[in-house]
Amino acid sequence: MSGGHPVQERICDLEDAETAARLLRDRALDLALRQTSRRPGRPLPALAERAVLIALALHERAERAARELEECINYLEAKPS
């Protein structure tokens, strides 16, 4: 989206980043679940543990994007037309 308002362009980028991070987070959690479903009560396999750590990092990335997105929207709402 070229030629538009820089804040509006950033909003589009942030929406995409948030969506992508949440989808990848969900995939990482699914992987961890698949790795642990056959091992109830036992320590997490290394792959499952790494998948959980990745999911946490992706969750934080999505949350940062959501916070920045809210700040951009607040900026546009407060800006006089």
N, C-alpha and C positions, 0 to 999 in steps of 0.2 A: 504494500500500500504506500506508494510514493506520492509526494505532493500534499499529503494531508497534514493535519495538526500533529506535532510531535508527541503530545500526550496521548492522543487518540491512537496513534500508531503503537505507542508503548503498551497501551491497554490491550490491543490485539495480540501483541507479542506475549504479554503476561498471561492472557487467557490460554493461549496455545501452550505455554510452558507449564502452567498449572495442570492442564488436562493431561499433557504427556507425562508429567511426573506422577500424577495419581494413577494413570494406567500402568506405568512401569512398576510403581509401588505394589499395586494389586497383583501383578504377575510375579513379583519377587515373593510376596506372601503366599501365593498359590504354590510356588516351587517349594518354599519351606514347609508348607503343610503336606505336600506330597512326600517330602523326605522324612517327615516325622510320623506319618499316619501308620506306618508299619512298626513303629518303635515306641508304643505307649510306655510312659514311666521311665524311659531310658534317656541319657543325655542326648542333646541335639547332635546329629551328625555335622561334620564340618561344613558341608555344603548348605545345610539348612541354617546353620548359624550365620554364615556369610550372607545368605539370602535375607535373613532378618535384618542384619546390619545395613544392607543395601536398601531394604524397604524403609528403614528408619531415615536414612539419608534422603531418599526420594520424598518421603513425607515432609521432611523439613524444607526441602526445595519447593514443594507445592505450597506449603504454608507461607514461605517468604514471598512467593509470587502472588498469592492471594492478598497478603498484607499490602504489598506494593500496588496491586491492582486497586484495592480500596482507597489507598492514598491518592492515586491518579483520579479516580472517580470523584473523591471529595474535592480535589483541586478544581476539576472542571465544574462541579456544582457550585463552588464558591466564587468562581471567576465570573465577573460581569460579562454579559453578552456583548 
